[in-house]
Amino acid sequence: MSGYMRIWVTYCFHAYTKKFLIST
């Protein structure tokens, strides 16, 4: 469960970062 949560958080983090970079 912990491993799955970590992957999900990492995915969201990358998606948010990518969106931020595109917006800039």
Order of alpha helices (4+ residues) and beta strands (2+ residues): alpha
